[in-house]
């Protein structure tokens, strides 16, 4: 099943309307190593962890040398477990997290590539910079040593209001384009999960984070 799901997903999530290649990040929360390795063997090149403990416990058993993403909420005291082992941090949602990544990176001689998380739906249940403060946050973080901003990440609200979802996705793309016009390092708009990735890609996302579409429904009893 995993192999077929991967091949179907990769064939559908190919390029967005802007001509950009879509990177598929397999969200491996609660997945066992065998399932993750099956997905990699089927063509997945990037995997994303939500929890530091899972990242640590599985790290040495993952085959195929995929790019490693951290896509969950990150506490500053857990950075030490990820530094130098994570290719891209998606969820830099506050200034002090970026500052801590910078400080620890300086001390270790490591530059971390990051995405700034935008709370595009202004949801109290989600973290991230508000739309109104993201440009100011970008300016403050862009000058920090040992971190490199590579783009933006957002999670659209869970709603059946397709008009709202389209509006927010377009808003994110315009914000991404604005930053990209002034910063050559900006490369990724990470937006879209198993339930909404098609809409997100249609309106400009070039990186999606999908778990259920690859592995099926998660078993939270594991």
N, C-alpha and C positions, 0 to 999 in steps of 0.2 A: 504493500500500500504506500509506504513512504516513498519508494523509488518512483512510482507512478505519479504521486502527488507533486514531487519535485519537478519531474519532467514537464508536467502540465503547467505548473506555475511558472517555470522558467520560459516556457514557450509563449505564455500569455503576458507576462511582465517583462517585456523585452526593451522597448524604447518608449519614452513619453512623447507627446506631441511637439516638444521642443527639440527633438532629435537627440536627447540625452539617454544614455544607457541606464536602465534601472537596476540598481544593486538590490538583490534580495538577501536580507539578513534573516536567517532562521532563528526565531526566538526559542531558546532551548530550556526555558523554565520548566522544571519538574520532569524533564526528559532524561532517560537513562543514556549512558554512554553508547550502548549498542545502537540505539535509535539515531542518535546524533551522527555517529559514524556512517550509518546507512545513508542519511541525507547528504553527507559530504561526498560519499562515493557516487551518489546519483547526480552530483553537479553543484551542490551548495558550496560556495566559496567563503561565505561570511556567516558567523554565528554570534548571537547576542545573548548575554546572561543578564538576569534581573537581580540576582542575589549574590553577594560576595562569597558567601559560604559555598554555594553551588559552584561558582567559578573556580574557587580554590580546590574543591574536592575532585572536580572532573578534568582540570586543566591538563594534567600529564597523560590522560588516557584518550584524548581526542586525536584522531588520526587525520592525515592529509594536510596539516598545516594551514587551516583556514584563518582568515583575518578574524581577530577577536574584538567584539564590541561589548561595551557595558551599556545596557539600555534601561536599567532601573534607577530608582532614587538612590543616591549615594551619600552616605555620611562621611564627613571629613576624616574621621578616625579610621575609616576602612580603606582609604586611598593607598596606604602602604602595601596592601595585598594585591593591588591592581597595577601599580606603577611599573612601567617597563614591560608589562605583559598584556596590555590592552592597546589595541590599535586605534580605537575611536571611542570616546565617551559621548554618548548621545544626550545625557540628561544633566548638563551643567545648568542648573536652574536658579542659581543665586551667586552673588559676587564672592562671598567668602569661600565657596567651594572652588571657584576658579583661582582665587588667591592661594588657597592651600595646595592645589595642584601645581601652581607655579612655584611655590616655595619648596615643596618636596622635590619637584623636578629639578630645580636649581641645585639642590643639595646632592642629587643623585646623578646629575649630568644627563637628564632625560627630558626631552620635549614631548608633551602630550598633545595629541590632536583632539579637539573637542567640538561639539555642537552646542549651541545655546538653545535651551528649551523655552519655547514660547507657549504661554497659556492662552491660546488664541480664542478659546471660548469663554474666557473669564470665569472658569469654574472653580468654586471654592474647594472642590475635592481633588484638584490637580495643582501641582506646583509648577513653577516656571515664571519667567519674566512676563509681565503684561505687554500687550502690543504697544502701549504707549511708552514703556520704559526700555524697550529692547535696544533702540539705537544708542541710548545713553549707556546702557550696560555693555554693548558692543565696544564703544569707545574706551571704556575703562578697562575691559578685559583684553582688548587687542594690544595694549601696550605692556601687558605683563610678560615677563621673560618666561621661557620654558613652557608656554602653552601656545598653541596655534589654532585659531578659530577656522574651522573647515565648513561651517554652514549652520543650519538651523534644524531643530526638531520640534514637532508638534503632534499632539493627539487630538483628533476631532472629537466633539461630544458624541455620546451614545444617544442617537436620536433618529427617528424616521423622517425628520424634516430635511428632505434632500436639498431643498432650496437653501436652507441655512448651511448645510455641509458644503455645498458648492461655493457659497459666498465666502466662507472661512478658508476653504482651500485656495481660492483665487487670491484672497488677502495675503495668505502665507507666501504664495508664489511671488506676488509683487514685492513683498518685503525681502524675500530671498534675492530677487533680481536687483533690488536697490543696493543691497550689500555687495553683491557680486560685481556690480558696476564699479565699485570703488576699492575692491579687495580681490586680488588675483588668487588668493588662497581659498576663497569661498567656492565650494564644490558640491556640497550635498544639501538637499532638502529632504530630510528624513520624515516622512509623513505617510501613514497608511499601515493598517494592520489587517488581519484576516477578514474582518467584516467590511472594511471600507477601502481597501487598497486600490481597487479598480477606479473608483471615483478620484482618489488622491492622485494617481498616476495620470488620469485624464486631464487634471488641472495643474499638473506640473511637478509632482513629486518625482524624485529620481532615486529614492532609497525607501524601501518598505521593510517593516519588521513583522514577520508572520510566523506563527507557531501552529495554530489549529489547522491551517490550510496544508501544512506539511505533515504534522504528526497526528492529527485528529484531536478530539477533545481531551483536555488535560485531566489526569486522574489526581485529584487533590488529596486522595487518601494515601498516596505514595509517601 
